[in-house]
Amino acid sequence: MRDKENPHLKILVLCYEYPPLGGGGGRVAAQVAHGLARRGHSVRVQTAGMRHLPAREDQDGVEILRSHSFRKREDTCSVPEMALYLLTSFLPALRLARSWRPDVIHAHFAVPTGVLAFAISRLTGIPYVLTAHLGDVPGGVPEQTAGLFRFVNPFARILWKGATHTTAVSSFVAGLARQAYAIDPTIIRNGVEAPKNRISRTPKANINTPPRLVFAGRLSVQKNPLLAVQALAKIPDLPWTFDIIGEGPLGEALRAETARLGLEDRVTFHGWMAGEQVAEIMTQADILLMTSLHEGLPMVGVEALQHGLAIIGSAIGGMQDLVAGNEDKQSNGFLCALDADAFADRLRTVLSDPALLAAMQNASLCRAKNFELSASVAAYEQVLKEAAGVA
């Protein structure tokens, strides 16, 4: 048990993708790690590397250790590449655990990272906390992982049961984990730091002419970007521009669809961008457009709240925490059926009414207070202390 006279922990973070690799889940892991380091804890991260990334790096007090995993893309990780992360990170993580003797292991993603955490914990006796994101619970992203879970589910149950504590990034993810594994994870919603240049919006003020919409995320089946341009093509009479941030397997098809619909002069493809660059575009945008098929608690949505963007998103489980009810006078956006006409109707409503758009932006800023990074980090700190026997 950790010495309660010294409450500062040594925390080994395991995550198969960590910025600049990966999407929102990796960014969550990084923000929590940096937040814990700012609170005085010693934090080391074992993650996957690529040839252009340093094997060892210190970022604001967080030591990052990367094992080359033969991953080919920053934005996408295949199942074989996940397995390679486990193979190439096992010995480095075990050596680090035995030499450094962390008080607790924090594993992001039950699949695949939970496998590594379970093995290291069994060999060293160090307890681990398992944090679930959408893609590593059955039913989260069925079109991508249904086949995988048919194979790994019996093993995944062992990983969940072996954790000293479990957490989930949203009530939706927690519900899926509860249904699949009969566990009750602590819900710790993703948080982000409020931008330093955030300004208060007032009705009919600070809205671009024409209004600027943004989509940010992997161009994948899950994120469903084709629906976004198909919906916008139904409202050509209204003023708008659309920024698309990200790359992925649907990138070529999305560019072709944009050209087919005659939207090339109104749509800008930015490709894969660093977090700071994404934040800069969000600072200048008005509306976040999210047409995803599935979400846990999307980081881009939380960031949109902090920047005061109205959100027009899919009516799916993971969006319920971000957007108030459609008929709520304090609503910060609309949730739509997964249909181009439904999205187009809601976009027409918002784009035709600048006062409504400004009110939704103000409502997002108010709602952002529920997703402050400091509260999220404090909740993780408490769970990790309990796991280490300090709290």
Summary of the structure (lengths in Angstrom):
residues: 391
radius of gyration: 21.0
end to end distance: 10.8
largest distance: 66.5
contacts: 1409
relative contact order: 0.13
helix: 43%
strand: 18%
